[in-house]
Amino acid sequence: MAEMETSVPTLTLEPNQASTVAQDMAAFADSTFQSVEEEKAKEAKREANAIQINEDMLTEQEKAAVNDFYTKIDIRDSNMVMQYGAAAQKNIANFSENALNNVRTKDLGEIGQDLASLVTELKTVGEVEKKGIAGFFQKKKHELDSLKNTYAKAEANVDKIVKNLENHQVVLMKDIAMFDQMYDLNMKYYKELTMYIIAGKKRLEQARTVELEELRKKAEETGAQEDAQAYNDFANLCNRFEKKLHDLELTRMISIQMGPQTRLLQNNDTQMLEKIQSSLINTIPLWKSQMVLALGIEHGRQATAAQSAVTQMTNDLLKKNADTLKMATIETAKEAERSVVDIETLKHTNEQLITTLDEVMKIQTEGAQKRKEAEAELGRIEGELKQKLLELKSNG
């Protein structure tokens, strides 16, 4: 379609050479057909990849537990139906709240500020160092003490920042371990909800295929109003239990989403921890080595007897020190500007979560529609049954 809109029309003086309306419409029809086919193929692929909640996702021990449990479910007990799986749902809710509180209380921006302060401190001292050494050879001996004091003050500031970074490092390591525990705990709740849902579906299927069918046959055989009412009441109980299972499926989906979300938060902490580790192991020791190098050069200069040798050494040391400090500054700046998380990764994760939410909303809508249709069908069944009862009564 884009090519049809942007292509330049062909001008001709021969009417037979011009494209006909039929050809253009055929091309449009082909394009539309391809679009429909692509949508169908995409929908078929989504349908093929849809996850079915059944016993295939359980271990043999879990299957045995479900088979032992579902027979104990009493659909006629309204209180039990209301509380069915509520404990697991509450665990998921508490888990989500804890994860949210952890995000609220975490301030990765403070770590970023400390890293930025460290880079600024190192770069600033580097600039002072170059200026100080450049003019030092033309000044008196006491200026060496001033240079030492400058380094000592900068080192004190750096050590303070390092202490803060080490504290952040300990907190991040604890948080990373905690996220592992949270992920495992979420998997446990997810598995528990899955077992509740499968057990509930097995019990609901049994109730509808056996008990409800028996009540229907009895109502048809006796023609009694109380039997018809018993059948209708039990059908309503089955519908209520089905809605409860649907609620559990929604909670299970929340648990599924919490898995990648937890790993994303953990990955953020891991990336920040690696950046701190790199600063503590590489950047700071390199900077201190440059401090020692600069001071050592100064002491060596004072021991040089010949002025010409001192001048030559000064030029050599200045070049070498400038190159070394430039390299350290560039590497530090590069490290500070490096991205923590790939934007494409965040975009992909966000798209997947949005897609998942769309699918959940679609499932909810379809479920509501099916229940509405089932309710209407039950009404028609009850009306037919009552009509049949009236016919039996009139014939009697």
Backbone torsions as a table, in degrees:
resi	resn	phi	psi	omega
1	MET	NA	-37.6	-179.2
2	ALA	-64.1	-38.0	178.9
3	GLU	-66.3	-36.5	179.6
4	MET	-65.8	-32.2	-176.2
5	GLU	-80.9	-34.7	-172.1
6	THR	-98.7	-15.8	-177.7
7	SER	-69.8	149.1	-178.7
8	VAL	-84.0	129.3	178.7
9	PRO	-61.2	147.0	178.2
10	THR	-91.5	122.9	-179.8
11	LEU	-92.7	139.8	-179.1
12	THR	-152.5	153.2	176.0
13	LEU	-96.8	-3.7	178.5
14	GLU	-103.9	110.7	-175.9
15	PRO	-62.4	-27.5	-178.2
16	ASN	-73.2	-19.1	-178.8
17	GLN	-86.4	-14.0	-179.0
18	ALA	-71.2	148.0	177.2
19	SER	-69.2	139.8	-178.5
20	THR	-86.7	160.6	176.6
21	VAL	-61.6	-37.0	-179.0
22	ALA	-63.0	-39.6	179.0
23	GLN	-65.7	-42.1	179.5
24	ASP	-64.1	-42.8	-179.4
25	MET	-66.8	-35.8	178.5
26	ALA	-64.7	-41.5	178.5
27	ALA	-63.9	-40.3	178.0
28	PHE	-64.0	-41.8	-179.2
29	ALA	-64.3	-40.3	178.6
30	ASP	-62.5	-42.2	180.0
31	SER	-63.7	-43.2	179.5
32	THR	-64.2	-42.1	179.5
33	PHE	-61.2	-42.0	178.7
34	GLN	-62.8	-39.6	179.0
35	SER	-63.0	-43.8	179.3
36	VAL	-63.6	-42.8	179.5
37	GLU	-64.3	-37.9	178.3
38	GLU	-65.3	-40.8	177.7
39	GLU	-63.9	-41.2	178.7
40	LYS	-63.2	-42.8	179.8
41	ALA	-64.3	-39.4	178.8
42	LYS	-65.0	-42.6	179.5
43	GLU	-66.3	-38.8	178.6
44	ALA	-64.2	-38.3	178.3
45	LYS	-65.6	-42.5	177.6
46	ARG	-62.7	-40.3	179.8
47	GLU	-65.4	-38.9	-179.5
48	ALA	-67.9	-30.3	-179.0
49	ASN	-89.8	0.1	-178.4
50	ALA	-64.0	139.9	180.0
51	ILE	-88.8	128.6	176.5
52	GLN	-102.5	126.0	179.9
53	ILE	-82.0	104.3	178.9
54	ASN	-149.0	-176.4	-174.2
55	GLU	-69.9	-12.6	-179.8
56	ASP	-63.1	-24.1	-179.3
57	MET	-89.7	8.0	-179.4
58	LEU	-109.7	153.7	172.5
59	THR	-78.7	172.2	-179.9
60	GLU	-63.9	-39.0	177.9
61	GLN	-65.0	-40.0	-179.9
62	GLU	-69.0	-36.8	176.0
63	LYS	-62.1	-42.2	179.1
64	ALA	-62.8	-41.2	179.4
65	ALA	-64.1	-40.8	179.3
66	VAL	-65.4	-44.3	-179.8
67	ASN	-64.1	-32.7	178.0
68	ASP	-76.3	-29.5	-173.8
69	PHE	-84.7	-39.8	-170.0
70	TYR	-65.3	-26.0	179.4
71	THR	-69.5	-17.6	-179.4
72	LYS	-87.7	-6.9	-178.0
73	ILE	-76.0	122.7	179.2
74	ASP	-106.1	101.0	-177.1
75	ILE	-65.7	-25.3	-179.6
76	ARG	-74.2	-15.3	179.3
77	ASP	-85.5	101.8	-175.5
78	SER	-61.9	-38.8	-179.4
79	ASN	-66.1	-38.3	179.4
80	MET	-67.1	-39.9	178.0
81	VAL	-62.0	-40.5	-179.2
82	MET	-65.8	-37.2	-176.7
83	GLN	-92.2	0.1	-175.5
84	TYR	-62.5	119.2	179.0
85	GLY	72.7	7.7	-176.3
86	ALA	-64.1	-35.2	-179.8
87	ALA	-62.7	-43.0	179.2
88	ALA	-65.7	-39.7	177.7
89	GLN	-63.1	-39.3	179.4
90	LYS	-65.2	-38.3	178.1
91	ASN	-61.5	-42.1	179.1
92	ILE	-64.1	-42.3	179.8
93	ALA	-62.2	-44.7	179.1
94	ASN	-64.6	-38.9	179.4
95	PHE	-62.5	-45.0	179.3
96	SER	-61.9	-40.5	-180.0
97	GLU	-65.1	-42.0	179.0
98	ASN	-64.1	-41.9	178.3
99	ALA	-62.9	-40.8	179.2
100	LEU	-65.2	-42.6	179.3
101	ASN	-62.8	-36.5	179.5
102	ASN	-64.1	-39.7	178.3
103	VAL	-68.5	-38.4	-179.3
104	ARG	-64.2	-41.6	-175.2
105	THR	-82.3	-14.6	-177.9
106	LYS	-83.0	132.5	179.4
107	ASP	-124.9	83.7	177.5
108	LEU	-68.7	-19.1	178.1
109	GLY	-62.8	-33.3	178.4
110	GLU	-64.4	-40.1	177.1
111	ILE	-63.8	-43.6	178.2
112	GLY	-59.9	-37.9	178.4
113	GLN	-65.9	-40.3	177.9
114	ASP	-64.2	-42.3	177.8
115	LEU	-63.3	-41.1	178.5
116	ALA	-65.0	-39.8	178.4
117	SER	-63.8	-38.9	178.5
118	LEU	-62.1	-47.8	179.9
119	VAL	-60.8	-43.2	-179.9
120	THR	-62.4	-42.9	-179.8
121	GLU	-62.1	-45.8	-178.7
122	LEU	-65.9	-42.7	-179.7
123	LYS	-65.4	-41.9	-178.5
124	THR	-63.9	-45.6	179.3
125	VAL	-64.3	-35.9	177.9
126	GLY	-60.6	-41.0	179.1
127	GLU	-66.2	-42.2	178.1
128	VAL	-63.0	-39.2	-178.6
129	GLU	-60.9	-45.3	-178.2
130	LYS	-65.0	-42.5	179.4
131	LYS	-66.2	-42.8	-177.8
132	GLY	-64.5	-44.4	-178.7
133	ILE	-69.1	-36.7	-179.1
134	ALA	-60.8	-36.0	-178.6
135	GLY	-100.5	-4.2	-173.1
136	PHE	-66.6	-37.4	-175.3
137	PHE	-69.0	-13.4	179.0
138	GLN	-101.3	3.8	-176.9
139	LYS	-114.4	-177.8	-175.3
140	LYS	-85.7	170.4	-174.1
141	LYS	-63.9	-33.2	-174.9
142	HIS	-65.9	-15.2	179.9
143	GLU	-70.8	-17.5	174.5
144	LEU	-63.6	-38.1	176.8
145	ASP	-64.3	-37.6	177.6
146	SER	-63.9	-39.2	178.6
147	LEU	-65.2	-41.7	177.8
148	LYS	-61.7	-41.1	179.2
149	ASN	-64.3	-37.6	178.0
150	THR	-62.1	-45.1	178.7
151	TYR	-64.9	-40.1	-178.4
152	ALA	-63.1	-41.3	178.6
153	LYS	-65.9	-43.6	178.7
154	ALA	-63.9	-39.4	-179.5
155	GLU	-64.2	-37.2	178.1
156	ALA	-63.4	-41.6	178.2
157	ASN	-65.7	-42.3	179.5
158	VAL	-63.9	-42.9	179.5
159	ASP	-61.5	-35.8	178.1
160	LYS	-65.9	-43.3	178.0
161	ILE	-65.0	-40.9	178.5
162	VAL	-59.8	-41.7	178.9
163	LYS	-60.4	-42.9	177.5
164	ASN	-63.5	-42.0	-179.9
165	LEU	-65.1	-38.1	177.7
166	GLU	-64.4	-38.1	176.1
167	ASN	-64.4	-44.0	175.8
168	HIS	-60.0	-37.6	-178.4
169	GLN	-61.8	-43.5	179.0
170	VAL	-63.6	-43.6	-179.9
171	VAL	-63.3	-43.5	-179.6
172	LEU	-64.0	-40.2	178.5
173	MET	-63.0	-40.0	176.5
174	LYS	-65.2	-40.8	-179.5
175	ASP	-66.0	-39.4	179.4
176	ILE	-62.9	-43.0	177.0
177	ALA	-64.9	-37.3	179.4
178	MET	-65.6	-38.7	178.7
179	PHE	-64.5	-33.9	174.5
180	ASP	-61.6	-43.5	178.6
181	GLN	-65.0	-40.7	179.5
182	MET	-64.4	-39.4	179.7
183	TYR	-63.7	-45.2	179.0
184	ASP	-63.3	-39.3	180.0
185	LEU	-66.2	-40.3	177.8
186	ASN	-63.6	-39.1	177.3
187	MET	-62.7	-36.7	177.9
188	LYS	-64.0	-46.9	179.2
189	TYR	-63.9	-38.7	178.1
190	TYR	-60.9	-45.0	179.4
191	LYS	-65.3	-39.3	179.9
192	GLU	-63.3	-44.3	177.9
193	LEU	-63.6	-40.0	179.3
194	THR	-59.7	-42.5	-179.6
195	MET	-67.6	-39.0	176.4
196	TYR	-60.9	-43.6	-177.5
197	ILE	-66.2	-45.8	-179.0
198	ILE	-64.2	-42.8	178.0
199	ALA	-62.6	-41.6	179.7
200	GLY	-64.7	-40.2	179.3
201	LYS	-66.2	-38.4	177.7
202	LYS	-63.6	-42.0	179.7
203	ARG	-68.7	-38.4	179.9
204	LEU	-66.7	-41.1	177.7
205	GLU	-62.2	-41.7	178.4
206	GLN	-64.4	-42.1	-178.3
207	ALA	-62.5	-40.0	-176.4
208	ARG	-79.3	-37.0	-176.5
209	THR	-82.9	-24.2	-177.0
210	VAL	-110.7	-68.6	-172.6
211	GLU	-65.8	-47.8	-178.9
212	LEU	-64.9	-38.4	178.8
213	GLU	-65.1	-38.9	177.7
214	GLU	-64.3	-41.6	178.1
215	LEU	-64.1	-37.9	178.8
216	ARG	-64.5	-45.6	179.5
217	LYS	-63.1	-40.9	179.6
218	LYS	-62.7	-42.3	-179.7
219	ALA	-64.8	-39.0	178.3
220	GLU	-67.6	-36.7	-177.2
221	GLU	-73.4	-45.1	-175.9
222	THR	-83.7	-33.5	-176.3
223	GLY	72.2	8.1	-178.7
224	ALA	-77.7	142.3	-179.5
225	GLN	-64.9	-37.0	-179.1
226	GLU	-66.7	-32.4	177.5
227	ASP	-71.1	-38.8	176.4
228	ALA	-63.4	-39.5	178.9
229	GLN	-67.8	-38.6	178.4
230	ALA	-62.1	-40.6	178.2
231	TYR	-63.2	-45.0	-179.2
232	ASN	-66.0	-40.2	179.5
233	ASP	-62.4	-43.7	-178.3
234	PHE	-68.7	-34.8	176.4
235	ALA	-62.9	-40.1	177.3
236	ASN	-64.9	-38.7	177.6
237	LEU	-62.6	-39.8	177.3
238	CYS	-62.7	-40.2	179.1
239	ASN	-65.7	-40.0	178.6
240	ARG	-62.7	-42.6	-179.8
241	PHE	-66.8	-35.1	177.0
242	GLU	-63.5	-40.7	177.3
243	LYS	-64.1	-37.5	178.5
244	LYS	-63.6	-42.1	177.5
245	LEU	-63.3	-35.6	177.8
246	HIS	-64.6	-39.4	176.1
247	ASP	-61.6	-41.0	178.4
248	LEU	-64.2	-35.5	178.5
249	GLU	-66.2	-36.4	176.6
250	LEU	-65.2	-43.8	178.1
251	THR	-63.3	-37.8	178.2
252	ARG	-62.6	-37.9	178.2
253	MET	-64.8	-37.2	175.5
254	ILE	-60.7	-42.7	178.7
255	SER	-62.8	-39.1	178.1
256	ILE	-62.0	-41.8	-179.6
257	GLN	-68.0	-32.2	-178.7
258	MET	-65.6	-24.5	179.4
259	GLY	-59.9	-61.9	179.6
260	PRO	-65.4	-30.0	177.5
261	GLN	-64.7	-41.6	178.2
262	THR	-63.4	-43.6	178.7
263	ARG	-64.8	-33.7	178.4
264	LEU	-65.0	-45.6	177.5
265	LEU	-62.1	-41.4	179.2
266	GLN	-64.5	-38.8	179.7
267	ASN	-65.2	-37.1	176.4
268	ASN	-59.9	-46.3	179.1
269	ASP	-64.0	-39.5	-179.1
270	THR	-64.6	-43.1	179.1
271	GLN	-61.8	-42.8	179.4
272	MET	-67.3	-37.8	178.1
273	LEU	-63.0	-41.2	178.7
274	GLU	-64.2	-36.9	179.5
275	LYS	-67.4	-40.9	176.9
276	ILE	-63.9	-44.3	-179.4
277	GLN	-58.9	-41.7	179.6
278	SER	-64.4	-39.0	179.1
279	SER	-65.4	-43.1	-176.8
280	LEU	-71.1	-35.6	-173.7
281	ILE	-89.1	-35.1	-172.7
282	ASN	-108.2	-58.4	-169.9
283	THR	-64.3	-52.2	-174.5
284	ILE	-66.0	-47.4	176.6
285	PRO	-58.8	-37.3	178.2
286	LEU	-63.2	-41.9	179.6
287	TRP	-63.8	-43.4	-180.0
288	LYS	-65.7	-35.3	177.7
289	SER	-64.7	-34.2	176.7
290	GLN	-68.7	-34.0	174.9
291	MET	-61.9	-47.2	179.5
292	VAL	-62.5	-41.3	179.8
293	LEU	-61.2	-46.0	-178.3
294	ALA	-63.9	-44.6	-179.9
295	LEU	-67.6	-37.9	177.9
296	GLY	-63.7	-37.5	177.9
297	ILE	-62.0	-40.5	-179.5
298	GLU	-65.1	-42.9	178.7
299	HIS	-63.7	-39.6	178.4
300	GLY	-64.9	-34.0	-179.9
301	ARG	-64.3	-39.2	-178.6
302	GLN	-67.2	-25.5	-179.4
303	ALA	-84.1	-6.1	-179.1
304	THR	-78.1	128.5	-175.5
305	ALA	-82.7	-42.6	-172.9
306	ALA	-87.0	131.5	-178.6
307	GLN	-64.3	-36.7	-179.1
308	SER	-66.8	-37.4	177.9
309	ALA	-66.8	-37.3	178.7
310	VAL	-63.7	-42.2	-179.2
311	THR	-63.4	-45.0	179.9
312	GLN	-64.2	-42.7	179.3
313	MET	-64.3	-36.9	179.5
314	THR	-60.1	-46.2	180.0
315	ASN	-62.9	-44.0	179.8
316	ASP	-63.1	-44.7	-178.4
317	LEU	-66.8	-38.3	178.5
318	LEU	-60.9	-45.5	179.5
319	LYS	-63.1	-46.8	-177.9
320	LYS	-64.2	-44.5	-179.6
321	ASN	-65.6	-40.0	179.7
322	ALA	-63.2	-43.5	178.8
323	ASP	-63.8	-42.8	-179.0
324	THR	-64.3	-46.2	-179.6
325	LEU	-67.4	-35.3	176.8
326	LYS	-62.0	-44.2	179.7
327	MET	-62.4	-44.3	179.9
328	ALA	-63.8	-40.7	-179.3
329	THR	-66.0	-42.8	179.7
330	ILE	-64.0	-44.8	179.5
331	GLU	-63.0	-38.5	178.7
332	THR	-65.1	-43.9	179.3
333	ALA	-63.5	-41.8	178.5
334	LYS	-61.1	-42.5	-178.7
335	GLU	-64.2	-38.0	-178.7
336	ALA	-70.5	-32.1	-177.5
337	GLU	-86.8	-5.7	-177.0
338	ARG	-66.7	137.5	-179.3
339	SER	-69.7	144.5	179.1
340	VAL	-80.8	-45.2	-177.2
341	VAL	-131.5	137.2	177.5
342	ASP	-63.0	126.8	179.6
343	ILE	-59.4	-37.2	179.9
344	GLU	-63.2	-35.9	177.3
345	THR	-62.9	-47.0	179.2
346	LEU	-63.0	-40.7	179.9
347	LYS	-62.9	-45.3	179.6
348	HIS	-62.2	-44.9	179.8
349	THR	-61.9	-41.6	-179.3
350	ASN	-66.2	-40.8	178.6
351	GLU	-62.9	-40.0	179.8
352	GLN	-64.6	-40.2	179.5
353	LEU	-67.1	-41.4	178.5
354	ILE	-63.6	-42.2	177.8
355	THR	-60.5	-42.0	179.5
356	THR	-62.0	-42.8	179.3
357	LEU	-64.9	-39.1	177.5
358	ASP	-61.1	-42.1	-179.7
359	GLU	-65.7	-37.7	177.7
360	VAL	-63.1	-43.9	178.9
361	MET	-62.5	-38.9	178.4
362	LYS	-64.1	-43.6	179.1
363	ILE	-61.9	-41.5	179.1
364	GLN	-61.9	-44.5	-178.9
365	THR	-63.3	-45.8	180.0
366	GLU	-64.4	-37.9	178.8
367	GLY	-63.6	-42.3	179.2
368	ALA	-63.0	-41.3	179.5
369	GLN	-63.9	-41.6	-179.6
370	LYS	-66.2	-39.7	177.6
371	ARG	-65.5	-36.3	178.8
372	LYS	-64.7	-42.7	178.3
373	GLU	-66.1	-38.4	178.7
374	ALA	-64.8	-38.6	179.5
375	GLU	-63.8	-42.5	178.6
376	ALA	-64.1	-40.3	179.7
377	GLU	-64.4	-39.3	178.0
378	LEU	-63.0	-38.1	177.8
379	GLY	-62.6	-42.1	178.7
380	ARG	-66.3	-38.4	178.4
381	ILE	-63.3	-44.8	-179.6
382	GLU	-64.1	-38.2	178.6
383	GLY	-65.3	-41.3	177.8
384	GLU	-62.9	-39.6	-179.7
385	LEU	-65.6	-44.0	178.9
386	LYS	-64.3	-39.1	179.0
387	GLN	-62.7	-41.1	179.1
388	LYS	-64.7	-38.0	178.0
389	LEU	-63.5	-40.2	179.1
390	LEU	-65.2	-38.0	178.7
391	GLU	-65.5	-40.2	178.2
392	LEU	-63.6	-40.7	-178.2
393	LYS	-67.6	-41.0	-179.3
394	SER	-68.5	-36.2	178.1
395	ASN	-68.0	-33.9	177.8
396	GLY	-69.9	NA	NA
